[in-house]
Amino acid sequence: MIRISRILNRDLAIEVPPSKAHTLRSLILAALADGTSVVRNPLLGEDQLHLLECLSRLGVAITRREGEIGIVGTGGRFKPVADTLDCGESGVAMNFLSALACLASRPVVLTGKEGLLKRPVDEIVSGIRQLGGSVEYLDNEGLPPLRANSSGLSGGVARMKGAKTSQYFSSLSIAAACAKADVTIECVDEMSEKPYLDITLAMMRRFGVEATNDGYRTIAVKSGQRYHAADVTVEGDYSSASYFIEAAAVTGATVFLKGLERESAQGDRRIVDYARTMGCAVEFREGGLTVSGGPLRPIDESFFDTPDLVPTVAVMAAFAAGTSRIRDVAHLRFKECDRIAAVIEGLSRMGITAFVEGNDLVVQGDPTGAHGGAISSWNDHRIAMCFAVAGLVLDGQTIDDGACVKKSFPNFWETFAAFGR
């Protein structure tokens, strides 16, 4: 159990961790490329470590040095050295590798921890099958573990739903370059988390493959393209930075966040806009971003494309007098945990009323009535971190599991200690 102490330091400079999304995609693309790639400043959280182990089991040669990873690409054809790929709790690893494992020379099983085995994969499996890939469910229909057979991908048209996540479209877009014929991927509803697809397509271009995106409805990838080795330096992560923006917001502190790119494609860059809307002073300057908190105002915004920011902003909303409406969040039920339920439970333990209304999360802010509570992380890194921040201004806030932050921010507690924990 982690017991949070109230804030002591109110003028801080913090180094932002590398981007989780950029690290994962660069590792996967490097594994598919011709030649040796170097990924500099990678994030090495649990998701990345599990992915690296999976790639090694697929026969990818990987060298880790201080601050960089060297990857000898396979040219799009894996030669596995093991029968099983353990994805841990990484949805990206499961969703992306389920398509790419069809490019292996023999069948492999994709599995992971208990939480991952409860996350639906029926949509991505359907998409893979429509492109000629052979993937089987081993236990329960629609859920991992999976067996990917050495079928390759023939190409063609795949139609999928995107309301839960854009990861399915990122997965097939990356794999499509290795298909035998052109690939068209159609989204039959409204795609959520669109910025993550933007990151995927931009990273594909960095490794030499072009894909066209027509309004997030149709993604097309021509056959015959090959990934080429690249030297990539990973930018700072806005999702991880959001907890320190939250800290500035609820405490009134001034925090300089080093390593954030102003023109980043990351969807979670919108935390800058959300913080301004809620009353924070936010300014980009050379090397990063300065945030100063003040009296907070409620927010009414859609979070359809920024689901990872919902827990953070919901806790900020607890300290904004009035009613906040965090819209379009139904897909949060399919993350590492049911994040809507986890947020509502955590806020209730702090004396804050929150509830679901349609597809929206409603938070009734009460800065004078909030109090510390015993918070369950639900074994979810984002729940643990956002509620830890509230403890900087509330006496007695505790987090039951501090280790779960290793998934995305391995040194979170050491960084957080700068506030005086």
C-alpha positions as CSV (number, residue, x, y, z in Angstrom):
1,M,0.0,0.0,0.0
2,I,1.2,3.5,-0.9
3,R,0.3,6.3,1.5
4,I,0.4,9.8,-0.1
5,S,1.7,12.8,1.7
6,R,0.5,16.3,1.1
7,I,2.5,18.6,-1.3
8,L,5.6,20.4,-0.1
9,N,7.2,21.6,-3.3
10,R,5.3,24.0,-5.6
11,D,7.9,24.8,-8.2
12,L,9.2,21.7,-10.0
13,A,10.9,20.6,-13.2
14,I,10.1,17.0,-14.3
15,E,11.5,14.9,-17.1
16,V,8.6,13.3,-19.0
17,P,9.0,9.6,-19.9
18,P,9.2,8.5,-23.5
19,S,6.0,7.9,-25.4
20,K,4.4,4.5,-24.9
21,A,2.7,4.4,-28.2
22,H,5.7,5.5,-30.2
23,T,8.0,3.0,-28.5
24,L,5.6,0.0,-29.1
25,R,5.1,0.9,-32.8
26,S,8.7,1.6,-33.5
27,L,9.8,-1.8,-32.1
28,I,7.2,-3.7,-34.1
29,L,8.1,-1.9,-37.4
30,A,11.8,-2.3,-36.8
31,A,11.1,-6.1,-36.4
32,L,9.5,-6.1,-39.9
33,A,12.1,-4.0,-41.6
34,D,15.1,-4.9,-43.8
35,G,18.3,-4.1,-42.0
36,T,19.1,-3.0,-38.4
37,S,17.1,-0.2,-36.8
38,V,17.9,1.8,-33.6
39,V,15.2,3.0,-31.3
40,R,16.6,5.7,-29.0
41,N,15.1,6.9,-25.7
42,P,12.6,4.0,-25.6
43,L,10.1,3.6,-22.8
44,L,10.8,0.3,-21.0
45,G,7.6,-0.3,-19.1
46,E,6.1,-3.8,-18.7
47,D,4.2,-3.6,-22.0
48,Q,7.4,-2.8,-23.9
49,L,9.4,-5.6,-22.1
50,H,6.7,-8.1,-22.9
51,L,6.6,-7.0,-26.5
52,L,10.4,-7.3,-26.8
53,E,10.3,-10.8,-25.4
54,C,7.5,-11.7,-27.8
55,L,9.6,-10.4,-30.7
56,S,12.6,-12.3,-29.5
57,R,10.5,-15.5,-29.5
58,L,9.5,-14.7,-33.1
59,G,13.2,-14.9,-33.9
60,V,14.0,-11.2,-34.0
61,A,17.6,-10.3,-32.9
62,I,17.5,-7.5,-30.3
63,T,20.3,-5.7,-28.5
64,R,19.7,-3.5,-25.5
65,R,22.1,-0.7,-24.6
66,E,21.8,2.3,-22.3
67,G,19.2,4.5,-23.8
68,E,18.7,2.6,-27.0
69,I,17.6,-0.7,-28.6
70,G,19.0,-2.2,-31.7
71,I,16.7,-4.5,-33.8
72,V,17.8,-6.7,-36.7
73,G,14.6,-6.8,-38.9
74,T,13.2,-10.0,-40.4
75,G,12.0,-8.5,-43.7
76,G,8.5,-9.4,-42.8
77,R,9.0,-13.2,-42.3
78,F,9.4,-14.4,-38.7
79,K,11.1,-17.7,-37.8
80,P,9.9,-18.4,-34.2
81,V,12.2,-20.0,-31.6
82,A,9.3,-20.7,-29.2
83,D,5.7,-21.8,-29.4
84,T,4.1,-19.2,-27.1
85,L,4.1,-15.4,-27.0
86,D,3.3,-14.0,-23.6
87,C,1.8,-10.5,-24.1
88,G,1.5,-9.8,-20.4
89,E,-1.3,-7.1,-20.0
90,S,-0.5,-5.4,-23.3
91,G,-3.5,-4.9,-25.6
92,V,-1.2,-3.5,-28.3
93,A,1.0,-6.6,-28.2
94,M,-2.0,-8.9,-28.4
95,N,-3.9,-7.0,-31.1
96,F,-0.8,-6.2,-33.3
97,L,1.0,-9.6,-33.0
98,S,-2.2,-11.6,-33.7
99,A,-2.0,-10.3,-37.3
100,L,1.8,-10.3,-37.6
101,A,2.1,-13.9,-36.2
102,C,0.4,-15.1,-39.3
103,L,3.7,-14.1,-41.1
104,A,5.6,-16.7,-39.0
105,S,7.0,-19.9,-40.4
106,R,5.1,-22.0,-37.9
107,P,2.1,-21.6,-35.6
108,V,2.4,-19.7,-32.3
109,V,0.1,-19.2,-29.4
110,L,-0.6,-15.7,-28.1
111,T,-1.6,-15.4,-24.4
112,G,-1.2,-13.1,-21.5
113,K,-2.2,-12.3,-17.9
114,E,-5.7,-12.8,-16.6
115,G,-6.8,-9.2,-17.3
116,L,-5.7,-9.4,-21.0
117,L,-7.5,-12.7,-21.5
118,K,-10.8,-10.9,-20.6
119,R,-10.4,-8.2,-23.3
120,P,-12.3,-9.0,-26.5
121,V,-10.4,-9.7,-29.7
122,D,-13.2,-10.8,-31.9
123,E,-13.0,-7.8,-34.1
124,I,-9.3,-8.0,-34.9
125,V,-9.6,-11.8,-35.4
126,S,-12.4,-11.2,-37.9
127,G,-10.3,-8.6,-39.8
128,I,-7.3,-11.0,-40.0
129,R,-9.5,-13.8,-41.3
130,Q,-11.0,-11.5,-44.0
131,L,-7.5,-10.9,-45.2
132,G,-6.8,-14.6,-45.5
133,G,-5.0,-15.1,-42.1
134,S,-5.7,-18.1,-40.0
135,V,-6.3,-17.4,-36.3
136,E,-8.1,-19.8,-33.9
137,Y,-9.6,-19.3,-30.4
138,L,-8.2,-21.8,-27.9
139,D,-10.6,-21.4,-25.1
140,N,-13.5,-18.9,-25.3
141,E,-14.9,-17.5,-28.6
142,G,-13.9,-13.9,-28.9
143,L,-11.2,-13.9,-26.3
144,P,-7.5,-14.8,-26.0
145,P,-5.6,-17.1,-26.0
146,L,-5.2,-17.4,-29.7
147,R,-3.3,-19.7,-32.1
148,A,-2.0,-17.9,-35.2
149,N,-1.1,-20.2,-38.0
150,S,1.6,-19.7,-40.6
151,S,-1.0,-18.7,-43.3
152,G,0.4,-15.4,-44.4
153,L,-2.0,-12.7,-45.5
154,S,-3.6,-12.9,-48.9
155,G,-4.9,-9.3,-49.0
156,G,-8.3,-8.0,-50.0
157,V,-10.9,-6.1,-48.0
158,A,-11.5,-6.2,-44.2
159,R,-14.4,-4.6,-42.5
160,M,-14.3,-4.0,-38.8
161,K,-15.9,-1.9,-36.0
162,G,-13.8,0.7,-34.4
163,A,-15.9,2.0,-31.5
164,K,-13.9,0.1,-28.9
165,T,-10.4,1.0,-30.2
166,S,-8.4,2.0,-33.2
167,Q,-5.8,-0.7,-32.4
168,Y,-7.4,-3.1,-34.8
169,F,-6.9,-0.8,-37.7
170,S,-3.3,0.0,-36.7
171,S,-2.6,-3.8,-36.5
172,L,-4.0,-4.6,-39.9
173,S,-2.4,-1.4,-41.5
174,I,1.0,-2.5,-40.3
175,A,0.6,-6.1,-41.4
176,A,-1.0,-5.1,-44.7
177,A,2.4,-4.1,-46.2
178,C,3.4,-7.8,-46.0
179,A,0.2,-9.1,-47.7
180,K,0.3,-10.8,-51.1
181,A,-2.2,-8.3,-52.6
182,D,-3.5,-4.8,-51.9
183,V,-5.4,-4.3,-48.7
184,T,-8.4,-2.1,-47.9
185,I,-9.5,-1.8,-44.3
186,E,-13.0,-0.3,-43.8
187,C,-14.4,1.1,-40.5
188,V,-18.1,0.4,-40.5
189,D,-18.9,2.7,-37.5
190,E,-17.2,5.6,-35.8
191,M,-13.6,4.9,-35.0
192,S,-12.4,5.9,-31.5
193,E,-8.9,6.9,-30.5
194,K,-8.1,8.2,-34.0
195,P,-4.8,9.9,-33.0
196,Y,-3.3,6.5,-32.3
197,L,-4.0,5.5,-35.9
198,D,-2.3,8.7,-37.0
199,I,0.8,7.8,-35.0
200,T,0.8,4.3,-36.6
201,L,0.6,5.6,-40.2
202,A,3.2,8.3,-39.5
203,M,5.6,5.6,-38.0
204,M,4.9,3.4,-41.0
205,R,6.0,6.2,-43.3
206,R,9.1,6.6,-41.2
207,F,10.0,3.0,-42.0
208,G,9.2,3.4,-45.7
209,V,5.6,2.2,-46.1
210,E,2.8,4.5,-47.3
211,A,-0.9,4.0,-46.4
212,T,-3.8,6.3,-47.2
213,N,-6.5,7.3,-44.7
214,D,-9.8,8.5,-46.0
215,G,-11.6,10.1,-43.1
216,Y,-10.9,7.2,-40.8
217,R,-13.4,5.2,-42.8
218,T,-11.0,3.5,-45.3
219,I,-7.3,2.8,-44.9
220,A,-5.6,1.5,-48.1
221,V,-2.1,-0.2,-48.3
222,K,-0.6,-1.2,-51.6
223,S,1.2,-4.5,-51.8
224,G,4.8,-4.8,-52.7
225,Q,6.0,-2.3,-50.2
226,R,8.8,-3.1,-47.7
227,Y,9.8,-1.7,-44.4
228,H,13.3,-0.3,-44.2
229,A,15.5,0.2,-41.2
230,A,15.2,3.5,-39.4
231,D,16.9,5.5,-36.6
232,V,14.1,6.7,-34.3
233,T,14.2,8.9,-31.2
234,V,11.1,8.6,-29.1
235,E,9.4,11.8,-28.0
236,G,8.0,12.5,-24.6
237,D,4.6,11.0,-23.5
238,Y,1.6,13.3,-23.0
239,S,-0.3,10.5,-21.2
240,S,2.4,10.2,-18.5
241,A,2.8,14.0,-18.4
242,S,-1.0,14.4,-17.7
243,Y,-0.5,13.3,-14.1
244,F,1.8,16.2,-13.4
245,I,-0.5,18.6,-15.2
246,E,-3.2,17.2,-12.9
247,A,-0.9,17.8,-10.0
248,A,-0.4,21.5,-10.9
249,A,-4.1,21.9,-11.4
250,V,-5.2,20.5,-8.1
251,T,-2.4,21.9,-5.9
252,G,-1.8,25.3,-7.5
253,A,1.8,24.4,-8.1
254,T,3.9,25.4,-11.1
255,V,5.4,22.4,-13.0
256,F,7.8,22.5,-16.0
257,L,7.5,19.3,-18.0
258,K,10.7,18.7,-20.1
259,G,10.6,16.7,-23.3
260,L,7.1,17.4,-24.7
261,E,6.8,18.3,-28.4
262,R,4.4,21.1,-29.1
263,E,3.3,19.7,-32.5
264,S,3.0,16.1,-31.4
265,A,0.5,13.8,-33.1
266,Q,-0.3,12.2,-29.7
267,G,-4.1,12.5,-29.0
268,D,-3.3,13.0,-25.3
269,R,-1.8,16.3,-26.2
270,R,-5.3,17.5,-25.6
271,I,-4.6,17.5,-21.9
272,V,-3.1,20.9,-22.6
273,D,-6.5,22.2,-23.9
274,Y,-8.5,20.5,-21.1
275,A,-6.2,22.0,-18.5
276,R,-6.7,25.5,-20.0
277,T,-10.4,25.0,-20.2
278,M,-10.4,24.1,-16.5
279,G,-8.5,27.3,-15.5
280,C,-4.8,26.4,-15.6
281,A,-2.1,28.6,-17.1
282,V,-0.3,26.6,-19.7
283,E,2.6,27.8,-21.8
284,F,5.0,26.0,-24.2
285,R,8.6,27.2,-24.1
286,E,11.9,25.9,-25.2
287,G,12.3,22.3,-24.1
288,G,8.9,21.7,-22.8
289,L,5.7,22.9,-21.1
290,T,5.0,25.0,-18.0
291,V,1.7,24.5,-16.2
292,S,0.4,26.5,-13.2
293,G,-2.7,25.6,-11.3
294,G,-5.5,27.9,-10.0
295,P,-9.1,27.7,-9.1
296,L,-10.6,25.0,-11.3
297,R,-13.7,25.2,-13.5
298,P,-15.9,22.2,-14.6
299,I,-15.4,20.8,-18.0
300,D,-17.8,19.5,-20.7
301,E,-15.9,17.8,-23.5
302,S,-15.9,14.7,-25.6
303,F,-13.1,12.1,-24.8
304,F,-13.9,9.7,-27.6
305,D,-10.4,10.0,-29.0
306,T,-8.6,10.5,-25.6
307,P,-9.8,7.7,-23.3
308,D,-6.5,7.5,-21.4
309,L,-7.1,11.1,-20.1
310,V,-10.5,10.3,-18.6
311,P,-9.3,9.1,-15.2
312,T,-7.0,12.1,-14.9
313,V,-9.6,14.7,-15.9
314,A,-12.2,13.1,-13.7
315,V,-10.1,13.5,-10.6
316,M,-9.3,17.1,-11.7
317,A,-13.1,17.6,-12.0
318,A,-13.5,16.5,-8.4
319,F,-11.8,19.8,-7.4
320,A,-13.8,22.0,-9.7
321,A,-17.0,23.3,-8.1
322,G,-19.9,22.3,-10.2
323,T,-20.8,19.6,-12.6
324,S,-18.4,18.2,-15.2
325,R,-19.6,16.1,-18.1
326,I,-16.9,13.8,-19.6
327,R,-18.5,12.7,-22.8
328,D,-18.3,9.6,-25.0
329,V,-16.5,7.2,-22.7
330,A,-18.3,3.9,-23.1
331,H,-15.2,2.2,-24.6
332,L,-13.4,2.7,-21.3
333,R,-15.1,-0.4,-20.0
334,F,-12.7,-2.5,-22.3
335,K,-9.3,-1.2,-21.0
336,E,-7.0,-2.8,-18.4
337,C,-10.1,-2.7,-16.2
338,D,-13.6,-1.2,-16.4
339,R,-12.1,2.3,-16.0
340,I,-15.5,3.9,-15.7
341,A,-16.4,1.8,-12.7
342,A,-12.9,2.2,-11.2
343,V,-13.1,6.0,-11.4
344,I,-16.6,6.2,-9.9
345,E,-15.6,4.0,-7.0
346,G,-12.4,6.0,-6.4
347,L,-14.2,9.3,-6.4
348,S,-16.9,8.0,-4.1
349,R,-14.2,7.0,-1.6
350,M,-13.1,10.6,-1.7
351,G,-16.6,11.8,-1.0
352,I,-17.3,12.9,-4.6
353,T,-20.4,11.9,-6.5
354,A,-19.9,10.5,-10.0
355,F,-22.2,8.5,-12.2
356,V,-22.9,7.4,-15.8
357,E,-25.5,9.1,-17.9
358,G,-25.8,7.5,-21.3
359,N,-22.3,7.4,-22.7
360,D,-21.0,10.1,-20.4
361,L,-19.3,10.2,-17.1
362,V,-20.7,13.0,-14.8
363,V,-18.7,14.3,-11.9
364,Q,-20.1,16.6,-9.3
365,G,-17.1,18.5,-8.1
366,D,-16.8,19.5,-4.5
367,P,-13.3,20.9,-3.6
368,T,-14.2,21.7,0.0
369,G,-16.0,18.4,0.7
370,A,-13.4,16.0,-0.8
371,H,-11.4,13.9,1.6
372,G,-8.7,11.2,1.5
373,G,-9.8,7.6,1.0
374,A,-8.5,4.1,0.6
375,I,-8.3,3.8,-3.2
376,S,-8.3,0.5,-5.1
377,S,-6.1,0.7,-8.3
378,W,-8.0,-2.2,-9.9
379,N,-4.5,-3.3,-10.9
380,D,-4.6,-0.4,-13.5
381,H,-1.6,1.9,-13.8
382,R,-3.7,4.9,-14.8
383,I,-6.1,4.6,-11.9
384,A,-3.3,4.4,-9.4
385,M,-1.4,7.4,-10.8
386,C,-4.4,9.8,-11.1
387,F,-5.7,9.1,-7.6
388,A,-2.2,9.3,-6.1
389,V,-2.2,13.0,-7.3
390,A,-5.3,13.8,-5.4
391,G,-3.5,12.7,-2.2
392,L,-1.2,15.8,-2.6
393,V,-4.1,17.9,-1.2
394,L,-6.1,15.3,0.8
395,D,-5.1,13.9,4.1
396,G,-5.0,10.1,4.3
397,Q,-5.2,9.1,0.6
398,T,-3.8,5.6,0.0
399,I,-3.3,3.5,-3.1
400,D,-3.5,-0.3,-2.6
401,D,-1.1,-1.3,-5.3
402,G,1.8,0.8,-6.3
403,A,3.5,-1.8,-8.5
404,C,0.9,-1.6,-11.3
405,V,2.4,1.7,-12.6
406,K,5.3,-0.3,-14.1
407,K,3.1,-1.0,-17.1
408,S,3.6,2.5,-18.5
409,F,5.7,4.6,-16.1
410,P,8.3,2.4,-14.2
411,N,9.8,5.3,-12.2
412,F,6.5,7.1,-11.4
413,W,6.9,6.9,-7.7
414,E,10.4,8.2,-7.7
415,T,9.3,11.1,-10.0
416,F,6.2,11.8,-7.9
417,A,8.4,12.0,-4.8
418,A,9.6,15.4,-6.0
419,F,6.3,16.8,-4.7
420,G,7.3,15.8,-1.2
421,R,5.9,12.3,-0.8
